[in-house]
Amino acid sequence: MVGALTRQDHQVTRLVRRPAQAGEATWDPAAGTIEAEKLEGHDAVVHLAGAGIGDHRWSDEHKKAVLDSRVQGTGLLARTLAGLSSPPGVLASGSAVGFYGYQQEEPVTETDPKGVGFLADVVAAWEDAAAPAADAGIRVVHVRSGVVLTAKGGALKKQLLPFKLGLGGRLGTGRQWLSWISLDDEVGGLIHLLTTEGIKGPVNLTSPQPVTNATFTATLARVLKRPAFMPVPNPALWALFGREMTEEMLLGGQQVLPAALQASGFTFAHPELEAALRHTLQ
């Protein structure tokens, strides 16, 4: 994101949790501290920070960290921006398609209500925490991202080694939906949201072509020229990740469509999964 903005001749200030260097500002969301004076006069703010949802089993401690890292950071930033003498025009605040709950059979868009489950509750609280910025007249966009495809991290990176070894396979029945987006379209979509004045509120950053887990598995195997004959049964997933995390993140899913993004005129570079994977992995 920073690289894309600087290539377009934007000046970027990064928020960091260590002593700031040039072009940086220090903050500590847990302690409620931030170098507010360094945020004066910026045109836009992008906030995507939060503890990794899929990095650990969902113990009570980790679930609290996931929630607190999002609500505390967003609330601190929103209150700080609202109090600036020269606030930004727009805040693009991180969110997720988990808002819609899991095991959705029908397509959903930004007009659909909140679903049920831990992730839905986290996302709702995450979005609510940005209210002080919106109340102050800042244009707030809630960026409901799907699974971002990049070989450098996230869900795709975790799957690459077993798939390259020919040990890949669908999860459970494979019928659960996966709403994904290429990294290029995630970054391009974020910049589009910053620069398109009419957009505010929730916006789904997902490809217009969501797929099932079985389709994703078969497509990734084809791109890597490997077989994918090792399905992972539900009990194995429960043992590895716990029942709640498995049901919401691995066996549940959402068929999310980017209605608001498309209506605003955004053009996807990689709307189709196989082309997106080939571009990502080349």
PyRosetta script that sets phi, psi and omega in degrees:
from pyrosetta import init, pose_from_sequence

init()
pose = pose_from_sequence("MVGALTRQDHQVTRLVRRPAQAGEATWDPAAGTIEAEKLEGHDAVVHLAGAGIGDHRWSDEHKKAVLDSRVQGTGLLARTLAGLSSPPGVLASGSAVGFYGYQQEEPVTETDPKGVGFLADVVAAWEDAAAPAADAGIRVVHVRSGVVLTAKGGALKKQLLPFKLGLGGRLGTGRQWLSWISLDDEVGGLIHLLTTEGIKGPVNLTSPQPVTNATFTATLARVLKRPAFMPVPNPALWALFGREMTEEMLLGGQQVLPAALQASGFTFAHPELEAALRHTLQ")
pose.set_psi(1, -48.1)
pose.set_omega(1, 179.6)
pose.set_phi(2, -61.1)
pose.set_psi(2, -44.3)
pose.set_omega(2, -180.0)
pose.set_phi(3, -61.0)
pose.set_psi(3, -42.6)
pose.set_omega(3, -179.9)
pose.set_phi(4, -64.0)
pose.set_psi(4, -39.2)
pose.set_omega(4, -179.9)
pose.set_phi(5, -70.3)
pose.set_psi(5, -42.0)
pose.set_omega(5, -179.2)
pose.set_phi(6, -68.5)
pose.set_psi(6, -31.8)
pose.set_omega(6, 176.3)
pose.set_phi(7, -66.2)
pose.set_psi(7, -21.0)
pose.set_omega(7, 176.0)
pose.set_phi(8, -96.0)
pose.set_psi(8, 16.4)
pose.set_omega(8, 175.6)
pose.set_phi(9, 69.1)
pose.set_psi(9, 24.0)
pose.set_omega(9, 172.4)
pose.set_phi(10, -86.7)
pose.set_psi(10, 146.6)
pose.set_omega(10, 172.6)
pose.set_phi(11, -93.3)
pose.set_psi(11, 130.6)
pose.set_omega(11, -172.8)
pose.set_phi(12, -119.7)
pose.set_psi(12, 133.7)
pose.set_omega(12, 170.9)
pose.set_phi(13, -109.0)
pose.set_psi(13, 123.4)
pose.set_omega(13, -178.4)
pose.set_phi(14, -96.2)
pose.set_psi(14, 135.9)
pose.set_omega(14, 172.4)
pose.set_phi(15, -85.7)
pose.set_psi(15, 127.6)
pose.set_omega(15, -177.2)
pose.set_phi(16, -130.4)
pose.set_psi(16, 160.2)
pose.set_omega(16, -179.1)
pose.set_phi(17, -102.0)
pose.set_psi(17, 16.5)
pose.set_omega(17, 177.4)
pose.set_phi(18, -125.0)
pose.set_psi(18, 175.2)
pose.set_omega(18, 176.4)
pose.set_phi(19, -55.2)
pose.set_psi(19, 130.5)
pose.set_omega(19, -173.8)
pose.set_phi(20, -71.7)
pose.set_psi(20, 144.5)
pose.set_omega(20, 170.3)
pose.set_phi(21, -108.4)
pose.set_psi(21, -169.7)
pose.set_omega(21, -179.8)
pose.set_phi(22, -59.6)
pose.set_psi(22, 134.2)
pose.set_omega(22, 179.5)
pose.set_phi(23, 76.8)
pose.set_psi(23, 18.7)
pose.set_omega(23, -178.5)
pose.set_phi(24, -133.1)
pose.set_psi(24, 160.1)
pose.set_omega(24, 172.2)
pose.set_phi(25, -136.0)
pose.set_psi(25, 139.7)
pose.set_omega(25, -177.5)
pose.set_phi(26, -90.7)
pose.set_psi(26, 138.1)
pose.set_omega(26, 171.7)
pose.set_phi(27, -143.4)
pose.set_psi(27, 159.4)
pose.set_omega(27, 176.7)
pose.set_phi(28, -140.5)
pose.set_psi(28, 92.5)
pose.set_omega(28, -175.9)
pose.set_phi(29, -57.8)
pose.set_psi(29, -38.3)
pose.set_omega(29, -178.8)
pose.set_phi(30, -65.0)
pose.set_psi(30, -36.1)
pose.set_omega(30, 179.1)
pose.set_phi(31, -86.6)
pose.set_psi(31, -11.9)
pose.set_omega(31, 179.4)
pose.set_phi(32, 75.6)
pose.set_psi(32, 29.2)
pose.set_omega(32, -178.8)
pose.set_phi(33, -116.8)
pose.set_psi(33, 147.7)
pose.set_omega(33, -179.7)
pose.set_phi(34, -161.2)
pose.set_psi(34, 144.7)
pose.set_omega(34, 177.4)
pose.set_phi(35, -81.5)
pose.set_psi(35, 80.8)
pose.set_omega(35, -172.3)
pose.set_phi(36, -61.9)
pose.set_psi(36, -35.6)
pose.set_omega(36, -176.3)
pose.set_phi(37, -61.5)
pose.set_psi(37, -26.0)
pose.set_omega(37, 179.9)
pose.set_phi(38, -78.9)
pose.set_psi(38, -6.9)
pose.set_omega(38, 179.7)
pose.set_phi(39, -96.7)
pose.set_psi(39, -6.9)
pose.set_omega(39, -179.8)
pose.set_phi(40, -62.6)
pose.set_psi(40, 137.9)
pose.set_omega(40, 170.1)
pose.set_phi(41, 83.3)
pose.set_psi(41, 4.3)
pose.set_omega(41, 177.6)
pose.set_phi(42, -78.9)
pose.set_psi(42, 148.2)
pose.set_omega(42, 179.8)
pose.set_phi(43, -78.4)
pose.set_psi(43, -34.1)
pose.set_omega(43, -173.0)
pose.set_phi(44, -151.9)
pose.set_psi(44, 155.2)
pose.set_omega(44, 177.2)
pose.set_phi(45, -131.0)
pose.set_psi(45, 134.3)
pose.set_omega(45, 174.7)
pose.set_phi(46, -115.7)
pose.set_psi(46, 123.9)
pose.set_omega(46, -177.7)
pose.set_phi(47, -125.4)
pose.set_psi(47, 111.6)
pose.set_omega(47, -177.0)
pose.set_phi(48, -126.1)
pose.set_psi(48, 9.8)
pose.set_omega(48, -171.4)
pose.set_phi(49, -74.6)
pose.set_psi(49, 148.6)
pose.set_omega(49, 175.8)
pose.set_phi(50, 168.7)
pose.set_psi(50, 149.1)
pose.set_omega(50, 179.0)
pose.set_phi(51, -61.7)
pose.set_psi(51, 144.8)
pose.set_omega(51, -178.1)
pose.set_phi(52, -62.8)
pose.set_psi(52, 126.4)
pose.set_omega(52, -177.3)
pose.set_phi(53, -73.3)
pose.set_psi(53, -37.6)
pose.set_omega(53, -176.2)
pose.set_phi(54, -100.8)
pose.set_psi(54, 14.5)
pose.set_omega(54, -176.2)
pose.set_phi(55, -78.9)
pose.set_psi(55, -24.3)
pose.set_omega(55, -176.0)
pose.set_phi(56, -142.6)
pose.set_psi(56, 163.0)
pose.set_omega(56, 169.5)
pose.set_phi(57, -59.4)
pose.set_psi(57, 152.3)
pose.set_omega(57, -175.7)
pose.set_phi(58, -84.7)
pose.set_psi(58, 72.2)
pose.set_omega(58, 169.2)
pose.set_phi(59, -72.5)
pose.set_psi(59, 164.5)
pose.set_omega(59, 177.5)
pose.set_phi(60, -59.0)
pose.set_psi(60, -36.8)
pose.set_omega(60, -179.7)
pose.set_phi(61, -65.8)
pose.set_psi(61, -43.5)
pose.set_omega(61, -178.6)
pose.set_phi(62, -71.4)
pose.set_psi(62, -37.6)
pose.set_omega(62, 177.6)
pose.set_phi(63, -61.8)
pose.set_psi(63, -38.6)
pose.set_omega(63, 177.0)
pose.set_phi(64, -65.0)
pose.set_psi(64, -40.3)
pose.set_omega(64, 178.9)
pose.set_phi(65, -64.2)
pose.set_psi(65, -40.2)
pose.set_omega(65, 178.3)
pose.set_phi(66, -60.9)
pose.set_psi(66, -47.0)
pose.set_omega(66, -179.5)
pose.set_phi(67, -68.6)
pose.set_psi(67, -50.3)
pose.set_omega(67, -175.8)
pose.set_phi(68, -62.1)
pose.set_psi(68, -40.5)
pose.set_omega(68, -177.0)
pose.set_phi(69, -62.8)
pose.set_psi(69, -30.0)
pose.set_omega(69, 179.5)
pose.set_phi(70, -84.5)
pose.set_psi(70, -47.8)
pose.set_omega(70, -176.4)
pose.set_phi(71, -70.2)
pose.set_psi(71, -44.0)
pose.set_omega(71, -179.5)
pose.set_phi(72, -64.5)
pose.set_psi(72, -47.2)
pose.set_omega(72, -178.0)
pose.set_phi(73, -66.0)
pose.set_psi(73, -44.5)
pose.set_omega(73, -179.3)
pose.set_phi(74, -66.2)
pose.set_psi(74, -42.9)
pose.set_omega(74, 179.3)
pose.set_phi(75, -62.7)
pose.set_psi(75, -44.9)
pose.set_omega(75, 178.6)
pose.set_phi(76, -60.9)
pose.set_psi(76, -46.1)
pose.set_omega(76, -178.4)
pose.set_phi(77, -66.4)
pose.set_psi(77, -43.4)
pose.set_omega(77, -179.0)
pose.set_phi(78, -63.2)
pose.set_psi(78, -44.1)
pose.set_omega(78, 179.3)
pose.set_phi(79, -65.2)
pose.set_psi(79, -39.1)
pose.set_omega(79, -179.6)
pose.set_phi(80, -66.1)
pose.set_psi(80, -46.2)
pose.set_omega(80, 179.8)
pose.set_phi(81, -62.8)
pose.set_psi(81, -39.1)
pose.set_omega(81, -179.9)
pose.set_phi(82, -63.3)
pose.set_psi(82, -27.8)
pose.set_omega(82, -177.1)
pose.set_phi(83, -93.1)
pose.set_psi(83, -0.8)
pose.set_omega(83, -179.1)
pose.set_phi(84, -72.2)
pose.set_psi(84, 148.9)
pose.set_omega(84, 174.3)
pose.set_phi(85, -75.1)
pose.set_psi(85, -25.0)
pose.set_omega(85, 176.8)
pose.set_phi(86, -131.1)
pose.set_psi(86, 77.5)
pose.set_omega(86, -175.0)
pose.set_phi(87, -76.1)
pose.set_psi(87, 163.8)
pose.set_omega(87, 177.0)
pose.set_phi(88, -72.6)
pose.set_psi(88, 161.2)
pose.set_omega(88, 176.5)
pose.set_phi(89, -78.8)
pose.set_psi(89, -24.3)
pose.set_omega(89, -174.5)
pose.set_phi(90, -147.1)
pose.set_psi(90, 142.7)
pose.set_omega(90, 171.5)
pose.set_phi(91, -121.6)
pose.set_psi(91, 115.5)
pose.set_omega(91, 172.1)
pose.set_phi(92, -94.6)
pose.set_psi(92, 106.2)
pose.set_omega(92, -172.1)
pose.set_phi(93, -107.5)
pose.set_psi(93, 131.9)
pose.set_omega(93, -176.4)
pose.set_phi(94, -57.0)
pose.set_psi(94, 144.8)
pose.set_omega(94, 175.8)
pose.set_phi(95, -154.5)
pose.set_psi(95, -163.9)
pose.set_omega(95, -177.1)
pose.set_phi(96, -162.0)
pose.set_psi(96, 158.8)
pose.set_omega(96, 178.8)
pose.set_phi(97, -69.8)
pose.set_psi(97, -9.7)
pose.set_omega(97, 174.2)
pose.set_phi(98, -58.0)
pose.set_psi(98, -15.5)
pose.set_omega(98, 177.6)
pose.set_phi(99, -54.5)
pose.set_psi(99, -32.7)
pose.set_omega(99, -173.3)
pose.set_phi(100, -85.0)
pose.set_psi(100, 3.2)
pose.set_omega(100, -178.1)
pose.set_phi(101, 80.0)
pose.set_psi(101, -166.2)
pose.set_omega(101, -175.3)
pose.set_phi(102, -129.5)
pose.set_psi(102, 165.6)
pose.set_omega(102, -178.5)
pose.set_phi(103, 62.2)
pose.set_psi(103, 39.9)
pose.set_omega(103, 176.6)
pose.set_phi(104, -78.5)
pose.set_psi(104, 126.6)
pose.set_omega(104, 179.0)
pose.set_phi(105, -90.3)
pose.set_psi(105, -28.9)
pose.set_omega(105, -177.8)
pose.set_phi(106, -103.1)
pose.set_psi(106, 151.4)
pose.set_omega(106, 176.4)
pose.set_phi(107, -61.8)
pose.set_psi(107, 146.7)
pose.set_omega(107, 178.0)
pose.set_phi(108, -125.7)
pose.set_psi(108, 151.4)
pose.set_omega(108, 175.1)
pose.set_phi(109, -130.1)
pose.set_psi(109, -173.8)
pose.set_omega(109, -176.1)
pose.set_phi(110, -62.7)
pose.set_psi(110, -18.3)
pose.set_omega(110, -179.6)
pose.set_phi(111, -84.4)
pose.set_psi(111, -8.8)
pose.set_omega(111, -179.6)
pose.set_phi(112, -78.1)
pose.set_psi(112, 150.9)
pose.set_omega(112, -175.7)
pose.set_phi(113, -77.8)
pose.set_psi(113, 170.7)
pose.set_omega(113, 176.1)
pose.set_phi(114, -61.9)
pose.set_psi(114, 141.0)
pose.set_omega(114, 175.7)
pose.set_phi(115, -89.8)
pose.set_psi(115, -162.4)
pose.set_omega(115, -179.0)
pose.set_phi(116, -115.4)
pose.set_psi(116, 157.3)
pose.set_omega(116, 177.3)
pose.set_phi(117, 118.8)
pose.set_psi(117, 169.1)
pose.set_omega(117, -178.8)
pose.set_phi(118, -59.3)
pose.set_psi(118, -46.8)
pose.set_omega(118, -176.9)
pose.set_phi(119, -64.5)
pose.set_psi(119, -41.0)
pose.set_omega(119, 178.6)
pose.set_phi(120, -61.5)
pose.set_psi(120, -41.0)
pose.set_omega(120, 179.1)
pose.set_phi(121, -66.4)
pose.set_psi(121, -40.9)
pose.set_omega(121, 178.5)
pose.set_phi(122, -61.9)
pose.set_psi(122, -47.8)
pose.set_omega(122, -176.7)
pose.set_phi(123, -64.1)
pose.set_psi(123, -40.4)
pose.set_omega(123, 179.0)
pose.set_phi(124, -61.6)
pose.set_psi(124, -44.4)
pose.set_omega(124, 178.5)
pose.set_phi(125, -66.7)
pose.set_psi(125, -37.0)
pose.set_omega(125, 177.8)
pose.set_phi(126, -59.6)
pose.set_psi(126, -47.5)
pose.set_omega(126, -179.8)
pose.set_phi(127, -68.5)
pose.set_psi(127, -40.4)
pose.set_omega(127, 179.7)
pose.set_phi(128, -61.0)
pose.set_psi(128, -30.7)
pose.set_omega(128, -177.1)
pose.set_phi(129, -66.3)
pose.set_psi(129, -17.6)
pose.set_omega(129, 179.5)
pose.set_phi(130, -85.4)
pose.set_psi(130, 1.0)
pose.set_omega(130, -174.9)
pose.set_phi(131, -57.0)
pose.set_psi(131, -39.2)
pose.set_omega(131, 179.9)
pose.set_phi(132, -57.2)
pose.set_psi(132, -34.5)
pose.set_omega(132, 178.0)
pose.set_phi(133, -68.3)
pose.set_psi(133, -45.2)
pose.set_omega(133, 178.7)
pose.set_phi(134, -63.6)
pose.set_psi(134, -39.8)
pose.set_omega(134, 179.1)
pose.set_phi(135, -62.7)
pose.set_psi(135, -28.0)
pose.set_omega(135, 179.9)
pose.set_phi(136, -84.8)
pose.set_psi(136, 2.9)
pose.set_omega(136, 177.9)
pose.set_phi(137, 92.9)
pose.set_psi(137, 5.8)
pose.set_omega(137, 176.3)
pose.set_phi(138, -79.0)
pose.set_psi(138, 136.0)
pose.set_omega(138, 176.7)
pose.set_phi(139, -72.1)
pose.set_psi(139, 112.5)
pose.set_omega(139, -176.8)
pose.set_phi(140, -106.0)
pose.set_psi(140, 127.3)
pose.set_omega(140, 175.0)
pose.set_phi(141, -114.8)
pose.set_psi(141, 125.4)
pose.set_omega(141, 176.7)
pose.set_phi(142, -92.7)
pose.set_psi(142, 111.9)
pose.set_omega(142, -171.6)
pose.set_phi(143, -89.1)
pose.set_psi(143, 94.2)
pose.set_omega(143, -178.8)
pose.set_phi(144, -84.8)
pose.set_psi(144, 86.7)
pose.set_omega(144, -175.9)
pose.set_phi(145, -81.0)
pose.set_psi(145, 146.2)
pose.set_omega(145, 169.0)
pose.set_phi(146, -88.4)
pose.set_psi(146, -160.5)
pose.set_omega(146, 177.9)
pose.set_phi(147, -73.5)
pose.set_psi(147, 118.3)
pose.set_omega(147, -177.8)
pose.set_phi(148, -86.5)
pose.set_psi(148, 124.1)
pose.set_omega(148, -176.3)
pose.set_phi(149, -88.1)
pose.set_psi(149, 112.6)
pose.set_omega(149, 173.0)
pose.set_phi(150, -150.9)
pose.set_psi(150, 141.4)
pose.set_omega(150, 178.8)
pose.set_phi(151, -76.0)
pose.set_psi(151, -7.2)
pose.set_omega(151, -175.8)
pose.set_phi(152, -90.2)
pose.set_psi(152, -7.1)
pose.set_omega(152, -179.1)
pose.set_phi(153, 178.4)
pose.set_psi(153, -178.9)
pose.set_omega(153, 175.6)
pose.set_phi(154, 72.8)
pose.set_psi(154, -160.2)
pose.set_omega(154, -172.8)
pose.set_phi(155, -64.4)
pose.set_psi(155, -39.3)
pose.set_omega(155, -177.3)
pose.set_phi(156, -65.5)
pose.set_psi(156, -44.2)
pose.set_omega(156, -179.4)
pose.set_phi(157, -58.7)
pose.set_psi(157, -39.4)
pose.set_omega(157, -179.1)
pose.set_phi(158, -65.2)
pose.set_psi(158, -27.0)
pose.set_omega(158, -177.2)
pose.set_phi(159, -89.1)
pose.set_psi(159, -17.9)
pose.set_omega(159, -170.4)
pose.set_phi(160, -62.2)
pose.set_psi(160, -46.5)
pose.set_omega(160, -176.1)
pose.set_phi(161, -62.6)
pose.set_psi(161, -52.9)
pose.set_omega(161, 179.1)
pose.set_phi(162, -61.2)
pose.set_psi(162, -35.3)
pose.set_omega(162, 178.6)
pose.set_phi(163, -68.8)
pose.set_psi(163, -39.4)
pose.set_omega(163, 178.6)
pose.set_phi(164, -65.6)
pose.set_psi(164, -27.2)
pose.set_omega(164, 178.2)
pose.set_phi(165, -85.8)
pose.set_psi(165, 1.7)
pose.set_omega(165, -178.9)
pose.set_phi(166, 77.9)
pose.set_psi(166, 20.2)
pose.set_omega(166, -176.8)
pose.set_phi(167, -109.0)
pose.set_psi(167, 13.0)
pose.set_omega(167, -179.2)
pose.set_phi(168, -78.9)
pose.set_psi(168, 162.5)
pose.set_omega(168, 177.6)
pose.set_phi(169, -179.7)
pose.set_psi(169, 167.6)
pose.set_omega(169, -179.8)
pose.set_phi(170, -67.2)
pose.set_psi(170, 160.3)
pose.set_omega(170, 176.8)
pose.set_phi(171, -101.0)
pose.set_psi(171, 122.0)
pose.set_omega(171, -177.8)
pose.set_phi(172, 61.1)
pose.set_psi(172, -133.0)
pose.set_omega(172, -179.9)
pose.set_phi(173, -75.2)
pose.set_psi(173, -21.2)
pose.set_omega(173, -176.9)
pose.set_phi(174, 79.9)
pose.set_psi(174, 2.5)
pose.set_omega(174, -177.0)
pose.set_phi(175, -84.4)
pose.set_psi(175, -10.2)
pose.set_omega(175, -178.3)
pose.set_phi(176, -69.8)
pose.set_psi(176, 145.0)
pose.set_omega(176, -175.5)
pose.set_phi(177, -83.5)
pose.set_psi(177, 146.0)
pose.set_omega(177, 175.7)
pose.set_phi(178, -122.4)
pose.set_psi(178, 118.5)
pose.set_omega(178, 175.8)
pose.set_phi(179, -99.6)
pose.set_psi(179, 113.2)
pose.set_omega(179, -169.3)
pose.set_phi(180, -123.2)
pose.set_psi(180, 169.1)
pose.set_omega(180, 173.9)
pose.set_phi(181, -156.1)
pose.set_psi(181, 142.6)
pose.set_omega(181, 176.7)
pose.set_phi(182, -71.5)
pose.set_psi(182, 155.4)
pose.set_omega(182, 179.0)
pose.set_phi(183, -61.1)
pose.set_psi(183, -39.7)
pose.set_omega(183, 178.3)
pose.set_phi(184, -59.6)
pose.set_psi(184, -42.1)
pose.set_omega(184, -179.7)
pose.set_phi(185, -74.4)
pose.set_psi(185, -30.5)
pose.set_omega(185, 174.6)
pose.set_phi(186, -62.4)
pose.set_psi(186, -48.8)
pose.set_omega(186, 179.8)
pose.set_phi(187, -67.2)
pose.set_psi(187, -45.5)
pose.set_omega(187, 178.2)
pose.set_phi(188, -61.4)
pose.set_psi(188, -38.4)
pose.set_omega(188, 177.8)
pose.set_phi(189, -65.1)
pose.set_psi(189, -41.1)
pose.set_omega(189, 178.3)
pose.set_phi(190, -62.0)
pose.set_psi(190, -45.4)
pose.set_omega(190, 179.1)
pose.set_phi(191, -63.7)
pose.set_psi(191, -38.6)
pose.set_omega(191, 176.4)
pose.set_phi(192, -60.2)
pose.set_psi(192, -42.1)
pose.set_omega(192, -179.9)
pose.set_phi(193, -65.5)
pose.set_psi(193, -35.9)
pose.set_omega(193, 179.7)
pose.set_phi(194, -68.4)
pose.set_psi(194, -33.3)
pose.set_omega(194, -169.7)
pose.set_phi(195, -104.1)
pose.set_psi(195, -0.6)
pose.set_omega(195, 179.6)
pose.set_phi(196, -106.9)
pose.set_psi(196, 106.0)
pose.set_omega(196, -168.0)
pose.set_phi(197, -60.4)
pose.set_psi(197, -34.5)
pose.set_omega(197, -171.8)
pose.set_phi(198, -77.1)
pose.set_psi(198, -7.9)
pose.set_omega(198, -173.1)
pose.set_phi(199, -90.5)
pose.set_psi(199, 128.8)
pose.set_omega(199, 171.9)
pose.set_phi(200, -154.1)
pose.set_psi(200, 166.8)
pose.set_omega(200, -177.4)
pose.set_phi(201, 80.2)
pose.set_psi(201, -161.3)
pose.set_omega(201, -176.4)
pose.set_phi(202, -72.2)
pose.set_psi(202, 136.9)
pose.set_omega(202, 176.0)
pose.set_phi(203, -137.4)
pose.set_psi(203, 122.8)
pose.set_omega(203, 178.0)
pose.set_phi(204, -77.7)
pose.set_psi(204, 122.4)
pose.set_omega(204, 172.0)
pose.set_phi(205, -101.6)
pose.set_psi(205, 86.8)
pose.set_omega(205, 179.4)
pose.set_phi(206, -144.0)
pose.set_psi(206, 157.2)
pose.set_omega(206, 172.3)
pose.set_phi(207, -63.4)
pose.set_psi(207, 149.4)
pose.set_omega(207, 174.3)
pose.set_phi(208, -73.3)
pose.set_psi(208, 0.5)
pose.set_omega(208, -179.5)
pose.set_phi(209, -125.4)
pose.set_psi(209, 73.7)
pose.set_omega(209, 174.0)
pose.set_phi(210, -63.3)
pose.set_psi(210, 157.2)
pose.set_omega(210, -178.1)
pose.set_phi(211, -134.4)
pose.set_psi(211, 163.8)
pose.set_omega(211, 172.7)
pose.set_phi(212, -79.1)
pose.set_psi(212, 164.0)
pose.set_omega(212, 177.3)
pose.set_phi(213, -61.2)
pose.set_psi(213, -36.7)
pose.set_omega(213, 178.6)
pose.set_phi(214, -63.8)
pose.set_psi(214, -41.4)
pose.set_omega(214, 178.3)
pose.set_phi(215, -67.1)
pose.set_psi(215, -42.0)
pose.set_omega(215, 178.2)
pose.set_phi(216, -60.5)
pose.set_psi(216, -45.5)
pose.set_omega(216, -179.5)
pose.set_phi(217, -59.5)
pose.set_psi(217, -48.3)
pose.set_omega(217, -178.8)
pose.set_phi(218, -64.9)
pose.set_psi(218, -36.8)
pose.set_omega(218, -178.6)
pose.set_phi(219, -70.8)
pose.set_psi(219, -43.8)
pose.set_omega(219, 178.5)
pose.set_phi(220, -62.0)
pose.set_psi(220, -42.1)
pose.set_omega(220, 178.7)
pose.set_phi(221, -62.5)
pose.set_psi(221, -40.4)
pose.set_omega(221, 179.5)
pose.set_phi(222, -65.1)
pose.set_psi(222, -42.6)
pose.set_omega(222, 179.3)
pose.set_phi(223, -63.6)
pose.set_psi(223, -38.0)
pose.set_omega(223, -179.6)
pose.set_phi(224, -85.4)
pose.set_psi(224, -5.6)
pose.set_omega(224, -179.0)
pose.set_phi(225, 57.9)
pose.set_psi(225, 47.4)
pose.set_omega(225, 178.5)
pose.set_phi(226, -132.2)
pose.set_psi(226, 156.2)
pose.set_omega(226, 173.9)
pose.set_phi(227, -74.2)
pose.set_psi(227, 162.4)
pose.set_omega(227, 176.4)
pose.set_phi(228, -140.5)
pose.set_psi(228, 72.0)
pose.set_omega(228, -173.2)
pose.set_phi(229, -113.0)
pose.set_psi(229, 22.8)
pose.set_omega(229, -175.7)
pose.set_phi(230, -119.5)
pose.set_psi(230, 70.6)
pose.set_omega(230, 178.5)
pose.set_phi(231, -62.3)
pose.set_psi(231, 145.2)
pose.set_omega(231, -180.0)
pose.set_phi(232, -102.0)
pose.set_psi(232, 114.5)
pose.set_omega(232, -176.7)
pose.set_phi(233, -71.7)
pose.set_psi(233, 158.7)
pose.set_omega(233, -178.2)
pose.set_phi(234, -53.9)
pose.set_psi(234, -46.9)
pose.set_omega(234, -178.1)
pose.set_phi(235, -59.0)
pose.set_psi(235, -35.8)
pose.set_omega(235, 178.3)
pose.set_phi(236, -65.9)
pose.set_psi(236, -39.9)
pose.set_omega(236, 178.0)
pose.set_phi(237, -66.1)
pose.set_psi(237, -41.4)
pose.set_omega(237, 178.3)
pose.set_phi(238, -60.4)
pose.set_psi(238, -41.4)
pose.set_omega(238, -179.2)
pose.set_phi(239, -66.4)
pose.set_psi(239, -37.7)
pose.set_omega(239, -177.2)
pose.set_phi(240, -77.3)
pose.set_psi(240, -41.9)
pose.set_omega(240, -169.0)
pose.set_phi(241, -118.2)
pose.set_psi(241, -5.4)
pose.set_omega(241, -175.9)
pose.set_phi(242, 87.5)
pose.set_psi(242, 154.8)
pose.set_omega(242, -173.0)
pose.set_phi(243, -65.8)
pose.set_psi(243, -47.6)
pose.set_omega(243, -174.0)
pose.set_phi(244, -65.3)
pose.set_psi(244, -48.1)
pose.set_omega(244, -180.0)
pose.set_phi(245, -63.0)
pose.set_psi(245, -40.6)
pose.set_omega(245, 179.8)
pose.set_phi(246, -62.1)
pose.set_psi(246, -47.1)
pose.set_omega(246, -175.7)
pose.set_phi(247, -66.4)
pose.set_psi(247, -38.5)
pose.set_omega(247, -176.2)
pose.set_phi(248, -82.9)
pose.set_psi(248, -42.6)
pose.set_omega(248, -171.5)
pose.set_phi(249, -96.1)
pose.set_psi(249, -32.3)
pose.set_omega(249, -170.6)
pose.set_phi(250, -108.3)
pose.set_psi(250, -39.2)
pose.set_omega(250, -178.9)
pose.set_phi(251, -103.0)
pose.set_psi(251, -13.8)
pose.set_omega(251, 173.9)
pose.set_phi(252, -99.8)
pose.set_psi(252, 172.0)
pose.set_omega(252, 179.1)
pose.set_phi(253, -177.4)
pose.set_psi(253, 177.4)
pose.set_omega(253, 178.9)
pose.set_phi(254, -137.7)
pose.set_psi(254, 141.9)
pose.set_omega(254, 175.3)
pose.set_phi(255, -98.8)
pose.set_psi(255, 84.6)
pose.set_omega(255, -171.1)
pose.set_phi(256, -98.8)
pose.set_psi(256, 133.1)
pose.set_omega(256, 179.9)
pose.set_phi(257, -112.2)
pose.set_psi(257, 141.2)
pose.set_omega(257, -176.5)
pose.set_phi(258, -86.6)
pose.set_psi(258, 61.6)
pose.set_omega(258, -172.5)
pose.set_phi(259, -61.5)
pose.set_psi(259, -48.1)
pose.set_omega(259, -176.9)
pose.set_phi(260, -66.2)
pose.set_psi(260, -39.4)
pose.set_omega(260, -179.2)
pose.set_phi(261, -64.8)
pose.set_psi(261, -45.2)
pose.set_omega(261, 179.6)
pose.set_phi(262, -67.5)
pose.set_psi(262, -38.0)
pose.set_omega(262, 179.4)
pose.set_phi(263, -64.8)
pose.set_psi(263, -24.9)
pose.set_omega(263, -179.2)
pose.set_phi(264, -84.9)
pose.set_psi(264, -2.3)
pose.set_omega(264, 176.2)
pose.set_phi(265, 97.4)
pose.set_psi(265, 9.7)
pose.set_omega(265, 179.8)
pose.set_phi(266, -71.3)
pose.set_psi(266, 137.9)
pose.set_omega(266, 177.3)
pose.set_phi(267, -110.4)
pose.set_psi(267, 123.5)
pose.set_omega(267, -179.3)
pose.set_phi(268, -76.5)
pose.set_psi(268, 136.5)
pose.set_omega(268, 173.2)
pose.set_phi(269, -78.5)
pose.set_psi(269, -31.9)
pose.set_omega(269, -175.7)
pose.set_phi(270, -137.1)
pose.set_psi(270, 74.7)
pose.set_omega(270, -179.6)
pose.set_phi(271, -77.3)
pose.set_psi(271, -18.4)
pose.set_omega(271, -174.0)
pose.set_phi(272, -109.1)
pose.set_psi(272, 135.7)
pose.set_omega(272, -168.2)
pose.set_phi(273, -61.0)
pose.set_psi(273, -49.7)
pose.set_omega(273, -174.2)
pose.set_phi(274, -62.0)
pose.set_psi(274, -43.1)
pose.set_omega(274, 178.1)
pose.set_phi(275, -64.1)
pose.set_psi(275, -37.3)
pose.set_omega(275, 179.1)
pose.set_phi(276, -65.3)
pose.set_psi(276, -43.3)
pose.set_omega(276, 179.0)
pose.set_phi(277, -65.9)
pose.set_psi(277, -41.7)
pose.set_omega(277, 179.6)
pose.set_phi(278, -63.0)
pose.set_psi(278, -42.0)
pose.set_omega(278, 178.4)
pose.set_phi(279, -64.3)
pose.set_psi(279, -43.2)
pose.set_omega(279, -177.4)
pose.set_phi(280, -65.6)
pose.set_psi(280, -39.0)
pose.set_omega(280, -170.7)
pose.set_phi(281, -98.0)
pose.set_psi(281, -2.1)
pose.set_omega(281, -178.7)
pose.set_phi(282, -71.9)
pose.dump_pdb("model.pdb")
